[in-house]
Amino acid sequence: MDHEQRKIKIAEATWNVIVQDGLEKASVRNIAKEANMSAGSLRHYFSTQSELFAFCMQLVSDRVKNRAAQKSYDGSSLEAMETLLSEFLPIDEDRRTEMEVWLIFSSKTLVDPTLEELSQLIYDEMRQAVSTVVEGLIDIGLARGDLDKQLEIERLYALIDGMAIHGILHPDRFSVKKTQTTLQYHLKALCK
């Protein structure tokens, strides 16, 4: 296993510990145990917890971007836009784990400047994806004539964030089906 693969294995072990036991249990010892390695070996790859958490956050972002880039965007324009935006929502097991880990790490950005900087960068990337959808609706002539582009970008971004949070915190009340139906409804409401 090469250096980068080992770091990914450690990050995935970190995700497992966090999802199963919470962030407070994400100690070097617990993560090393989950990764089947010694604490000393783990420190060889990540000298600080902040460095490990930053790698974990970046890995979530990279996986979302890679999945989005590899998707086949068949169907109508609205269906393609829904497919893109669904990458940010907990609608299957992988995305659920990623969004849960992302949400937990996001709380750490309040006290860790390294994570805050990375969070801002990823926030901007996600906002760009949302912006692409709204601008796409305008460019292909599907958007309502009275649509305020900047306001709709912010509103759609807030909707995606809110649905992700509700899907993680209240999956029994905000199901995958409700998430998808709400996204479809909102996209249609932006159109003529």
C-alpha positions as CSV (number, residue, x, y, z in Angstrom):
1,M,0.0,0.0,0.0
2,D,1.5,3.3,-1.0
3,H,1.7,6.5,1.1
4,E,-1.5,8.1,-0.3
5,Q,-3.5,4.9,0.0
6,R,-2.5,4.5,3.6
7,K,-3.6,8.1,4.3
8,I,-7.0,7.3,2.7
9,K,-7.3,4.2,4.8
10,I,-6.6,6.2,8.0
11,A,-9.1,8.8,6.9
12,E,-11.8,6.2,6.3
13,A,-11.0,4.7,9.7
14,T,-11.4,8.2,11.2
15,W,-14.8,8.5,9.5
16,N,-15.8,5.1,10.9
17,V,-14.9,6.1,14.4
18,I,-16.6,9.4,14.1
19,V,-19.8,8.0,12.6
20,Q,-20.0,5.1,15.1
21,D,-18.8,6.8,18.3
22,G,-18.6,10.6,17.7
23,L,-15.9,13.1,17.2
24,E,-14.9,13.0,20.9
25,K,-13.8,9.4,20.4
26,A,-11.6,10.2,17.4
27,S,-8.4,9.8,19.3
28,V,-5.1,8.6,17.8
29,R,-5.5,5.3,19.7
30,N,-9.0,4.6,18.5
31,I,-8.4,5.6,14.9
32,A,-5.2,3.5,14.8
33,K,-7.1,0.6,16.2
34,E,-9.8,1.0,13.5
35,A,-7.1,1.2,10.8
36,N,-5.3,-1.8,12.2
37,M,-2.1,0.0,12.7
38,S,0.0,1.4,15.6
39,A,-0.5,4.9,17.0
40,G,3.1,5.6,16.0
41,S,2.5,4.6,12.5
42,L,-0.6,6.9,12.3
43,R,1.5,9.8,13.5
44,H,4.0,9.1,10.7
45,Y,1.2,10.0,8.2
46,F,-0.5,12.8,10.2
47,S,1.5,14.7,12.8
48,T,-1.5,16.6,14.2
49,Q,-5.2,15.9,14.6
50,S,-5.9,19.1,12.7
51,E,-3.8,17.7,9.7
52,L,-5.8,14.4,9.8
53,F,-9.1,16.2,10.0
54,A,-8.2,18.5,7.1
55,F,-7.3,15.5,5.0
56,C,-10.6,13.8,5.9
57,M,-12.6,16.9,4.9
58,Q,-10.7,17.2,1.6
59,L,-11.3,13.5,0.9
60,V,-15.1,14.0,1.3
61,S,-14.9,16.9,-1.1
62,D,-12.7,15.0,-3.6
63,R,-15.1,12.0,-3.6
64,V,-18.1,14.2,-4.2
65,K,-16.3,16.0,-7.1
66,N,-15.1,12.8,-8.6
67,R,-18.5,11.2,-8.5
68,A,-20.1,14.3,-10.0
69,A,-17.4,14.4,-12.8
70,Q,-18.0,10.7,-13.6
71,K,-21.8,10.8,-13.7
72,S,-23.7,10.4,-16.9
73,Y,-26.1,13.3,-17.1
74,D,-28.8,11.8,-19.2
75,G,-32.4,12.9,-19.4
76,S,-33.8,16.4,-19.3
77,S,-31.8,19.5,-18.2
78,L,-33.7,19.6,-14.9
79,E,-32.9,15.9,-14.3
80,A,-29.2,16.5,-15.0
81,M,-29.3,19.5,-12.6
82,E,-31.0,17.4,-9.9
83,T,-28.4,14.6,-10.4
84,L,-25.6,17.1,-9.9
85,L,-27.1,18.7,-6.8
86,S,-27.9,15.3,-5.3
87,E,-24.2,14.7,-4.9
88,F,-24.4,17.0,-1.9
89,L,-27.3,15.2,-0.3
90,P,-27.4,12.1,2.0
91,I,-29.5,9.9,-0.4
92,D,-27.5,6.7,-0.2
93,E,-25.1,5.1,2.3
94,D,-21.9,6.6,0.8
95,R,-23.3,10.1,0.6
96,R,-24.9,9.8,4.0
97,T,-21.5,8.9,5.6
98,E,-19.8,11.7,3.8
99,M,-22.4,14.3,4.7
100,E,-22.4,13.1,8.4
101,V,-18.6,13.3,8.6
102,W,-18.7,16.7,6.8
103,L,-21.3,18.1,9.2
104,I,-19.3,16.9,12.2
105,F,-16.1,18.4,10.8
106,S,-17.9,21.6,10.0
107,S,-18.5,22.2,13.7
108,K,-14.7,21.9,14.3
109,T,-14.1,24.8,11.9
110,L,-15.3,27.2,14.6
111,V,-12.2,26.4,16.7
112,D,-9.6,25.3,14.1
113,P,-8.3,27.9,11.7
114,T,-6.8,25.3,9.4
115,L,-10.2,23.6,9.0
116,E,-11.9,27.0,8.7
117,E,-9.8,27.9,5.7
118,L,-10.4,24.5,4.0
119,S,-14.1,24.8,4.8
120,Q,-14.3,28.2,3.1
121,L,-12.6,26.8,0.0
122,I,-15.0,23.9,-0.3
123,Y,-18.0,26.1,0.5
124,D,-17.0,28.2,-2.5
125,E,-16.7,25.1,-4.7
126,M,-20.1,23.9,-3.7
127,R,-21.6,27.4,-4.2
128,Q,-20.1,27.3,-7.7
129,A,-21.9,24.1,-8.5
130,V,-25.2,25.7,-7.3
131,S,-24.4,28.8,-9.3
132,T,-23.8,26.6,-12.4
133,V,-27.3,25.1,-12.0
134,V,-29.1,28.5,-11.6
135,E,-27.0,30.1,-14.4
136,G,-27.7,27.0,-16.6
137,L,-31.5,27.4,-16.1
138,I,-31.1,31.0,-17.3
139,D,-28.8,30.2,-20.2
140,I,-31.0,27.6,-21.7
141,G,-34.1,29.7,-21.3
142,L,-35.9,27.6,-18.7
143,A,-35.7,30.1,-15.8
144,R,-38.6,32.4,-14.9
145,G,-38.2,35.9,-16.3
146,D,-38.4,37.5,-12.8
147,L,-35.7,35.3,-11.3
148,D,-33.1,37.2,-9.3
149,K,-30.0,35.1,-10.1
150,Q,-27.9,36.0,-7.0
151,L,-30.8,35.5,-4.6
152,E,-31.7,32.2,-6.2
153,I,-28.1,31.0,-5.9
154,E,-28.1,31.8,-2.2
155,R,-31.6,30.3,-1.7
156,L,-30.8,27.0,-3.5
157,Y,-27.5,26.7,-1.6
158,A,-29.3,27.2,1.7
159,L,-31.9,24.6,0.6
160,I,-29.3,22.0,-0.2
161,D,-27.4,22.6,3.0
162,G,-30.7,22.5,5.0
163,M,-31.9,19.3,3.4
164,A,-28.5,17.7,4.0
165,I,-28.6,18.6,7.7
166,H,-32.2,17.5,8.1
167,G,-31.4,14.2,6.2
168,I,-28.6,13.5,8.7
169,L,-30.2,14.7,11.9
170,H,-33.8,13.6,11.2
171,P,-33.8,10.8,8.6
172,D,-37.1,9.5,9.9
173,R,-38.8,12.9,9.3
174,F,-36.8,14.0,6.3
175,S,-36.5,10.9,4.2
176,V,-34.6,10.4,1.0
177,K,-37.8,10.5,-0.9
178,K,-38.8,13.8,0.7
179,T,-35.3,15.2,-0.1
180,Q,-35.6,14.2,-3.8
181,T,-39.2,15.5,-4.0
182,T,-38.3,18.8,-2.4
183,L,-35.3,19.3,-4.7
184,Q,-37.4,18.5,-7.8
185,Y,-40.2,20.9,-6.6
186,H,-37.7,23.7,-6.0
187,L,-36.0,23.3,-9.4
188,K,-39.4,23.3,-11.2
189,A,-40.4,26.5,-9.2
190,L,-37.4,28.3,-10.7
191,C,-38.7,27.6,-14.2
192,K,-41.3,29.2,-16.4
